Amino acid sequence: MRNLIESQVIQILDKVQILPHLSRKKFFTALLLGVIESRKVQFSELAISIPLDVKTSSIERRIQAFFKDVEFDYAKVCLLLVCFLPKGKLRLSIDRTEWD
């Protein structure tokens, strides 16, 4: 089931063109599914829910390197995330930590 979801998310990433390389699309997909599965955004917690055959500390370093090296077009990221939201009225909640 996870493989099916991963392939569908990668197809969506191909259409939105957020990331140029397939390996980065696959890792970004694993990150997204990890956030959904773990319901956490701390890299150490997220690394646990990414299914790779390496140590959790290695996955955590890979997450750090991913965000250090990749530049996002946040307008495209926003459009991508809106695609996953349910239709209709939504309530937005913003954490006040450094949102300037």
N, C-alpha and C positions, 0 to 999 in steps of 0.2 A: 504494500500500500504506500509506504514512504517513497519508494522508487517512482511510482506513478505521480505522486504529488510533486516530487522533485523535477521530473521531466516537464510537467505542466508549468511549473514556476519558471524553469529555464526558457520555455517557449515564450512566456510572457516577457521575460527579461530580453529576449531577442527582439521582440516587437518594440519595447520601450527604449532599448539601447542605452541602458545605464552603464553597463560594463562591457568592454570590448572583447575580453578573452573568455573562452569557455571554462577554463579552470577557475577563474575568479567568479564566474556566474555560478558554478557548482558550489564553491565555498560560500558565497553569499546566500545561496539557497539553503545550505546547511545551517548557516547562522539564523536565517529567518525561521526555519522550522525549529531550531533550538530554542529561540526566544518563545515561540508558541508553546513548545513542549514544557520548557522549564518555568515559564512565566517570570523569568528574571533576565536582567540585562548585564549583570556583573560578569566580566569575562571568565572568572574562575567557575562560576555556576553554569555559564553558558557552555564552557568547554566540556563539561560532564555530559551534556545532552547531544553533542555532535559525534555521530558514530564513525570514528576513524580508528584504525588499528595502531595508534601511537599513544604515548603518555598524555595525560590530561594537561600537564604543564607545557608540553609541546604544542598542543592545540591552542592553549591560552596565548603563547608567544605568536602563533600564526594569526590569531585574531588581532593581536596588537599590531603586527606587521601589515595586515590587511588594511586596517584603518589608517595606518601611517602612510602607506603607499598609494592608496586609491583615493582619487578625488571624484566626488559625486556631483552631478547636476541635481541639486535638491528640488528643483521644480519638477524634474522627471521622477524623482523618488516619491514626491508628494502625489503625483498622478498615479504612480504604481500602487501606492498604499490605498488611495481612494478607491481603486478598482476592487479591493478586497472588503470594503466596508458595505454593510447592508444598505439598501435603498431606504430613503425616508429621512426623517428628522434624526439628528445626532446631537449628542452632548459632548462638548470638548472640555477636557480637564487638563490644565497646564500646571506642571510643577514649577514653582517659582525659583528653582535653583538655576541661576545663570542663564536665563532665557532672554537676555538683552540682545 
